[in-house]
Amino acid sequence: MPETKEGLGEEALNKAAEVGMSSQLDEVEDLDVHIKTDPLHAVQGEVESVDIDGDGMVMQKDLRMEELDMHIDNVAINPMTAAFGKIELTKPTKGSTRVVLLEEDINRAFYSEYVQQQLMSQKININGKTTSIVPRKVDFRLPGKGKVELEATIILKESGETNKIAFSAVPRVSRNGKTVTLENVDYGDKEETSSELTQALINQTSELLNLSNFDLDGMDLTVKSLEVEKGKLIMQAEAYVEKIPT
């Protein structure tokens, strides 16, 4: 009999967390939250662990995560609200997070309204003239070996001139773990069309790869490591959790 009560208590908390997290997403293919506790510890405000497993999570700005795995230990909750199926943390806690981004998802993000507007709103100085840019084609690739590749066709709005840009670079996590920058930019056997245009695309690519784009309400992610495999990026991060959406 006690096992049934434990299962029902956990199920109510799990469902509340799943609904709360889903409400922050534009889309989600699969989301499971598993809160490990028992009635005795729950009434004392103690939760052994929280595991979040999400697939195909689309955030605002049309940014998609293929996978999100988060594990949080030693969670202190308000026992009064837990009785009504709501998880309210009484103190912040930390957890470990793994995020997988696919090549096609990053490509899709480049064509999102948000990123297109970001690129077109930039004013770039080329040959002493200030111009706006219109991205026509952006092809982002993850060939593996720790590199990213980008090819783009950009139109200068004022003159109508077409520029083609292609480069590879190595993504690096900043010291504070909040941003990803592209280093060791290599143009291969192609000439650099314009350092200003290239920098605009480098900046936008770095912005897309920043894990802060994937923060949920009450959860702040700090990247610890980044691995580039063929077709996907894998980030290991620390999560600072002030609340679990419910």
C-alpha positions, -999 to 999 in steps of 0.1 A, spaced: 0 0 0 27 26 9 43 19 -25 11 29 -43 10 62 -24 46 69 -32 40 62 -69 9 85 -70 28 113 -51 57 112 -75 34 109 -105 16 141 -95 48 160 -91 62 146 -123 32 157 -143 31 192 -128 68 197 -138 62 183 -173 32 206 -179 52 236 -165 82 230 -187 61 223 -218 44 257 -214 77 274 -219 84 256 -252 71 263 -287 72 226 -294 83 194 -277 84 158 -290 89 141 -258 94 153 -222 98 132 -191 104 145 -156 111 119 -129 112 132 -93 125 106 -69 111 110 -34 87 93 -10 58 106 11 79 107 44 107 128 28 83 149 8 65 161 39 99 170 53 107 191 22 133 167 8 135 153 -27 163 128 -35 167 138 -71 151 153 -102 158 139 -137 146 158 -168 148 141 -202 136 161 -233 137 153 -270 129 178 -298 125 208 -276 119 240 -296 126 272 -276 115 307 -285 134 321 -315 129 288 -333 159 272 -316 157 235 -312 175 210 -289 176 174 -301 183 162 -266 183 177 -231 193 156 -201 194 172 -167 201 156 -133 196 175 -100 205 161 -66 195 171 -30 165 192 -38 148 211 -9 111 218 -15 82 235 2 62 205 16 30 226 17 29 232 -20 42 197 -28 10 183 -12 -9 201 -41 15 188 -68 36 219 -71 74 219 -67 86 250 -50 123 251 -41 132 265 -8 168 271 -18 187 271 -51 205 239 -61 229 227 -89 227 200 -114 245 185 -144 231 190 -180 238 175 -214 225 192 -245 227 179 -281 222 203 -311 220 189 -346 234 204 -377 199 207 -393 185 225 -363 212 251 -363 206 256 -401 169 260 -394 176 286 -368 195 307 -394 163 309 -414 141 318 -384 125 352 -384 145 362 -353 179 355 -368 171 369 -402 160 401 -385 191 402 -364 213 399 -395 193 425 -415 193 450 -387 231 451 -386 249 481 -402 282 471 -417 309 494 -430 323 482 -464 347 503 -484 338 533 -463 301 530 -468 275 518 -443 252 491 -456 226 466 -445 227 430 -454 201 405 -466 210 368 -461 199 348 -491 214 314 -483 232 301 -453 246 266 -451 260 256 -417 278 222 -414 293 201 -387 320 180 -404 335 167 -372 371 171 -361 362 199 -338 352 223 -365 322 241 -379 318 252 -415 297 280 -430 289 291 -465 266 320 -471 253 342 -499 247 378 -487 232 407 -506 242 443 -498 208 460 -496 219 494 -508 238 483 -538 223 450 -546 258 435 -548 260 397 -540 288 384 -518 297 347 -511 314 339 -478 329 305 -468 350 296 -438 356 270 -412 363 277 -375 368 261 -341 341 268 -315 354 275 -280 336 280 -247 345 313 -229 361 312 -195 329 321 -178 310 293 -197 283 318 -209 293 322 -245 307 303 -274 331 320 -298 345 309 -331 383 309 -333 410 299 -359 389 311 -388 401 294 -420 390 304 -455 406 274 -472 415 281 -508 389 308 -511 396 345 -507 380 364 -478 353 385 -495 349 410 -466 361 408 -431 331 429 -419 306 405 -435 325 375 -422 325 389 -387 288 395 -388 282 358 -396 308 347 -370 290 368 -344 256 354 -353 268 318 -353 284 324 -319 251 338 -306 232 308 -318 255 284 -301 253 302 -268 236 279 -243 219 309 -226 194 307 -255 182 275 -240 178 286 -204 144 278 -190 127 300 -164 145 296 -131 173 276 -147 207 291 -157 231 270 -177 269 273 -177 288 254 -204 317 233 -191 327 215 -223 317 215 -260 324 186 -283 319 188 -321 310 155 -338 299 149 -373 264 163 -376 260 173 -340 273 195 -311 273 181 -276 275 204 -246 281 195 -210 269 222 -186 262 230 -150 226 241 -142 220 266 -114 183 259 -105 162 284 -86 129 269 -95 114 240 -115 86 253 -138 52 240 -127 
